[in-house]
Amino acid sequence: MRIAAISLSTNITVSTFNEHNCHFGLNHVPHKHKLHNSTLKSLSKSGKLDEALRLIESPPSKSSASGTAPDAEACALFLHSCISRKALEHGQRLYLQLLLYRARSNHDLLSNPRLKSKLITLSSVCGRIDEARRVFEDGGEDVDLPESVWVAMAIGYSRNGYPKEALFLYYEMVCRFGQLGKFAFSMALKACSGLGDLRTGRAVHAQVVKATEDPDQVVNNALVRLYGEDGCFEEAIRLFDEMPHRNVVSWNSLIRGLVKKDGVFEAMEAFRIM
């Protein structure tokens, strides 16, 4: 059985795999490829990524017979640790393992929304937005991705300086899901601020108002920033006054808007109160 080449932007090169030359611990199907999930979780939590990766890639003969194939939770913990350390290559190597598991069996962990979101996030925080997009599109158009995966991809675009692409995904999410959640709202509002697109920002604000759940701190801060930076100071101060809770970001958003409107004295007063 042969598996097509997999290309990743890393030093790892994989040309062709078959049943005789696979070196990543997949000589046997997943139910025979036993891993210590508990050990993998412990190593991931403690940041010992090299050891965790060796366990993932080890052949069955080097693993305890009492272990099991890596589960979604263990992989999610490993990726979470990769994200916090920006350990892109470790995450890519896990991704390769997941592709191989899927190719050799029905063990498709890549269909897990949590893992897909974390893989997208890892690529985007490391500046590899093209890789994030490939993970997002993995499985084709027929895959019914939940909102969380779409938001992860949109945040990745916004994080890497592509606010237009982030908003395009937001439009698609509105069409697909109708009512969205606070993570989608905050992402879209930040993208609107980056583009200076007050019109679209007002439309997103209208959806926030219609939402079944109240906006959280992040959404409120994004609204204050949007109106403040676009010179709509009265709306910004009204939203600021109506916020049930304020943090440093709230005050910074307000002060930034005041300075932009040449309200230097008002900004200084706000800073003093802060």
C-alpha positions as CSV (number, residue, x, y, z in Angstrom):
1,M,0.0,0.0,0.0
2,R,1.5,3.4,-1.0
3,I,0.7,6.8,0.4
4,A,1.1,10.0,-1.7
5,A,3.8,12.4,-0.7
6,I,3.0,15.0,2.0
7,S,4.6,18.4,1.7
8,L,5.1,20.7,4.7
9,S,7.1,23.9,5.1
10,T,9.7,22.3,7.4
11,N,13.0,20.5,7.3
12,I,11.1,17.2,7.4
13,T,10.9,15.5,4.0
14,V,8.5,12.7,3.3
15,S,8.6,11.2,-0.2
16,T,6.8,7.8,-0.3
17,F,5.6,5.5,2.4
18,N,4.8,1.8,2.1
19,E,4.4,-1.1,4.5
20,H,8.2,-1.8,4.4
21,N,9.9,1.6,4.8
22,C,7.7,3.6,7.2
23,H,9.8,4.9,10.0
24,F,7.2,6.7,12.1
25,G,5.8,3.8,14.1
26,L,3.0,2.9,11.8
27,N,4.2,-0.5,10.7
28,H,1.0,-1.8,12.2
29,V,-2.5,-0.6,12.2
30,P,-3.4,1.8,15.1
31,H,-5.0,-0.8,17.3
32,K,-1.6,-2.6,17.4
33,H,0.3,0.7,17.7
34,K,0.0,1.2,21.5
35,L,1.0,4.4,23.2
36,H,0.8,5.6,26.8
37,N,-1.8,8.2,26.6
38,S,-1.4,9.1,30.3
39,T,2.4,9.5,29.8
40,L,1.9,11.6,26.7
41,K,-0.5,13.9,28.5
42,S,1.9,14.2,31.4
43,L,4.9,15.0,29.1
44,S,2.8,17.5,27.2
45,K,1.6,19.3,30.3
46,S,5.2,19.6,31.6
47,G,6.4,20.9,28.3
48,K,8.7,17.9,27.5
49,L,7.8,18.0,23.8
50,D,10.8,16.1,22.6
51,E,10.0,13.1,24.8
52,A,6.3,13.3,24.0
53,L,7.1,13.3,20.3
54,R,9.4,10.3,20.6
55,L,6.6,8.5,22.3
56,I,4.2,9.4,19.5
57,E,6.6,8.3,16.8
58,S,8.0,5.2,18.5
59,P,7.2,1.9,16.8
60,P,5.0,-0.6,18.7
61,S,8.0,-2.7,19.9
62,K,9.2,0.3,21.9
63,S,5.9,1.0,23.5
64,S,4.1,-0.7,26.4
65,A,1.7,-3.3,25.3
66,S,-0.8,-1.9,27.8
67,G,-0.9,1.5,26.1
68,T,-3.4,2.7,23.5
69,A,-3.1,4.7,20.3
70,P,-3.0,8.5,21.0
71,D,-6.4,9.9,21.7
72,A,-7.8,13.3,20.9
73,E,-7.3,14.7,24.4
74,A,-3.6,13.7,24.5
75,C,-3.0,15.2,21.1
76,A,-4.8,18.4,22.1
77,L,-2.6,18.8,25.2
78,F,0.5,18.2,23.1
79,L,-0.6,20.9,20.5
80,H,-1.6,23.3,23.3
81,S,2.0,23.1,24.6
82,C,3.3,23.5,21.1
83,I,1.3,26.7,20.7
84,S,2.4,28.2,24.0
85,R,6.1,27.6,22.9
86,K,5.6,28.2,19.2
87,A,7.0,24.8,18.6
88,L,6.0,24.6,15.0
89,E,8.1,21.6,13.9
90,H,6.8,19.4,16.8
91,G,3.2,20.2,15.7
92,Q,4.0,19.5,12.1
93,R,5.4,16.1,13.0
94,L,2.2,15.3,15.0
95,Y,0.2,16.4,12.0
96,L,2.2,14.1,9.8
97,Q,1.4,11.2,12.2
98,L,-2.3,12.0,12.1
99,L,-2.2,12.0,8.3
100,L,-0.5,8.7,8.3
101,Y,-3.0,7.2,10.8
102,R,-5.8,8.3,8.6
103,A,-4.2,6.9,5.4
104,R,-3.5,3.5,7.0
105,S,-6.8,3.0,8.9
106,N,-10.0,4.6,9.9
107,H,-8.3,6.3,12.9
108,D,-9.1,9.8,11.7
109,L,-8.3,12.2,14.5
110,L,-8.1,15.1,12.0
111,S,-11.8,15.2,11.9
112,N,-11.8,16.2,15.5
113,P,-12.7,20.0,15.6
114,R,-10.6,20.7,18.7
115,L,-7.4,19.2,17.1
116,K,-8.1,20.9,13.8
117,S,-8.5,24.3,15.5
118,K,-5.3,23.8,17.5
119,L,-3.3,22.9,14.4
120,I,-4.7,26.0,12.6
121,T,-3.8,28.1,15.6
122,L,-0.3,26.7,15.9
123,S,0.5,27.5,12.2
124,S,-1.0,31.0,12.4
125,V,0.9,32.0,15.6
126,C,4.1,30.9,13.9
127,G,3.3,33.0,10.8
128,R,2.5,30.1,8.5
129,I,-0.9,31.2,7.4
130,D,-0.7,29.0,4.2
131,E,-0.2,25.9,6.3
132,A,-3.1,27.0,8.5
133,R,-5.3,27.2,5.5
134,R,-4.3,23.8,4.2
135,V,-5.3,22.3,7.6
136,F,-8.5,24.2,7.4
137,E,-9.3,22.9,4.0
138,D,-8.2,19.3,4.7
139,G,-11.1,17.0,3.9
140,G,-12.6,19.0,1.1
141,E,-15.7,21.1,0.9
142,D,-18.0,18.2,2.0
143,V,-16.6,18.4,5.6
144,D,-19.1,20.1,7.9
145,L,-16.8,22.2,10.1
146,P,-18.2,23.7,13.3
147,E,-18.0,27.5,14.0
148,S,-15.0,27.1,16.2
149,V,-12.8,25.9,13.4
150,W,-13.9,28.8,11.1
151,V,-13.2,31.2,13.9
152,A,-9.7,29.8,14.4
153,M,-8.9,30.3,10.8
154,A,-10.3,33.8,10.7
155,I,-8.4,34.8,13.8
156,G,-5.3,33.4,12.1
157,Y,-5.8,35.7,9.1
158,S,-6.4,38.7,11.4
159,R,-3.3,37.9,13.5
160,N,-1.1,37.8,10.4
161,G,-2.3,41.1,8.9
162,Y,-5.1,39.8,6.6
163,P,-8.2,41.5,8.0
164,K,-10.0,41.4,4.6
165,E,-9.7,37.6,4.5
166,A,-10.8,37.4,8.1
167,L,-14.0,39.3,7.2
168,F,-14.6,37.2,4.2
169,L,-14.7,34.1,6.5
170,Y,-17.0,36.0,8.8
171,Y,-19.4,36.6,6.0
172,E,-19.3,32.9,5.1
173,M,-19.9,32.0,8.8
174,V,-23.0,34.2,8.9
175,C,-24.4,32.4,5.8
176,R,-23.6,29.0,7.2
177,F,-24.5,29.4,10.9
178,G,-26.8,32.4,11.1
179,Q,-26.3,33.5,14.7
180,L,-22.7,33.5,15.7
181,G,-20.9,33.6,19.1
182,K,-18.7,36.1,20.9
183,F,-15.4,34.8,19.5
184,A,-16.6,35.4,15.9
185,F,-17.9,38.9,16.9
186,S,-14.6,40.0,18.6
187,M,-12.6,38.7,15.6
188,A,-14.8,40.6,13.1
189,L,-14.8,43.8,15.1
190,K,-11.0,43.8,15.4
191,A,-10.7,43.2,11.6
192,C,-13.1,46.1,11.0
193,S,-10.9,48.3,13.2
194,G,-7.8,47.3,11.3
195,L,-9.5,48.2,8.0
196,G,-11.2,51.3,9.3
197,D,-14.5,49.8,8.1
198,L,-17.0,51.5,10.3
199,R,-20.0,50.4,8.1
200,T,-19.3,46.7,8.5
201,G,-18.4,47.3,12.1
202,R,-21.9,48.7,12.7
203,A,-23.4,45.7,11.0
204,V,-21.4,43.4,13.3
205,H,-22.5,45.5,16.3
206,A,-26.1,45.0,15.3
207,Q,-25.6,41.2,15.3
208,V,-24.0,41.5,18.7
209,V,-27.2,43.3,20.0
210,K,-29.4,40.6,18.5
211,A,-27.4,37.7,19.9
212,T,-28.9,35.5,22.6
213,E,-25.9,35.9,24.9
214,D,-24.6,39.2,26.3
215,P,-21.3,40.5,24.9
216,D,-18.3,39.6,27.0
217,Q,-15.4,41.8,28.0
218,V,-13.5,41.2,24.8
219,V,-16.4,42.1,22.5
220,N,-17.1,45.3,24.5
221,N,-13.5,46.3,24.3
222,A,-13.5,45.7,20.5
223,L,-16.6,47.9,20.2
224,V,-15.1,50.7,22.1
225,R,-11.9,50.5,20.0
226,L,-13.9,50.4,16.8
227,Y,-15.9,53.5,17.5
228,G,-13.1,55.4,19.2
229,E,-10.6,54.8,16.4
230,D,-13.1,55.8,13.8
231,G,-13.8,59.1,15.5
232,C,-17.3,58.2,16.8
233,F,-16.3,59.2,20.3
234,E,-19.9,59.7,21.7
235,E,-20.7,56.1,20.8
236,A,-17.4,54.9,22.2
237,I,-17.9,56.7,25.6
238,R,-21.5,55.5,25.8
239,L,-20.5,51.9,25.3
240,F,-17.6,52.4,27.8
241,D,-20.1,53.7,30.4
242,E,-22.5,50.8,29.8
243,M,-19.8,48.2,30.3
244,P,-20.5,46.1,33.4
245,H,-16.7,45.6,33.9
246,R,-13.7,47.4,32.6
247,N,-10.1,46.3,32.4
248,V,-6.8,47.9,31.1
249,V,-7.7,47.1,27.5
250,S,-11.0,49.0,28.0
251,W,-9.3,52.1,29.2
252,N,-6.6,51.9,26.5
253,S,-9.3,51.6,23.8
254,L,-11.0,54.7,25.2
255,I,-7.8,56.8,25.6
256,R,-6.7,55.8,22.1
257,G,-9.9,57.2,20.7
258,L,-9.6,60.4,22.7
259,V,-6.1,61.0,21.4
260,K,-7.1,60.4,17.8
261,K,-9.9,63.0,18.2
262,D,-7.3,65.5,19.6
263,G,-8.8,65.2,23.0
264,V,-5.5,65.2,24.8
265,F,-6.7,66.8,28.0
266,E,-9.6,64.3,28.1
267,A,-7.2,61.4,27.5
268,M,-5.0,62.6,30.3
269,E,-8.0,62.8,32.7
270,A,-9.1,59.3,31.7
271,F,-5.5,58.1,32.3
272,R,-5.6,59.7,35.7
273,I,-8.9,58.1,36.6
274,M,-7.6,54.7,35.3
